[in-house]
Amino acid sequence: MGHAGSTRERILEQGLALMSQSGLGGVTLGVLAGQTGMSKSGLFAHFRSKEEVQVQLLEHMARLANERVVEPAMKAPDGLPRLRALVRNWFGWAQRAGLPGGCPVAAGLFEFDDVESPVRDKILEMESHWRGLLMGLVGRAVSLGDLRRGLDKNQFVWELCGIYLSHHAAHRFLRAADAGRRANIAFESLIRRSLPAAPARKRRTKGG
């Protein structure tokens, strides 16, 4: 059982790098077999289909992103500092995690936008969960007075996700060296437009 688990983990590790560079559609049992030095029949002992491999790779990626992006951010102080920490970890996380092709989910949003399949369902589930996490952090920042009362949280998250996707496109397709800097400038602009009036912010500071 332990050997089977370690073999499966090795397949997922190598498949993740392949998925990052070739997209989910580029991860086939034949290509993955070549990458891992296994036979197709050997892969079938761990995965029953190409779609199962792709879904498992997405779940493996989610665990990696949680370790690299979410868990460290949750150690930051509650409210806006935690939201800032999450976004700082999020922008460019894939490259720092050793995925040279960028975030597979960001690419998958376009690769599977009109392809009905279990893979699209998994991407939709992951994206919905992520936006829900962002919504919760924005809502908490509002409740603590770090962001203004009455802020349209849906619009905030919509714009934030747009910044991330623009960063992905600029970095991957345009190969823009300033993609990270411009994404951070856009995020700070979004924050500034969402801050409460100065007196409210002063009260929050005095109260701790």
PyMOL commands that set and color helices and strands:
alter all, ss='L'
color gray80, all
select helices_A, chain A and resi 2-22+24-26+29-36+40-44+50-73+80-90+93-96+104-111+118-143+153-172+179-194+198-206
alter helices_A, ss='H'
color red, helices_A
deselect
rebuild
show_as cartoon
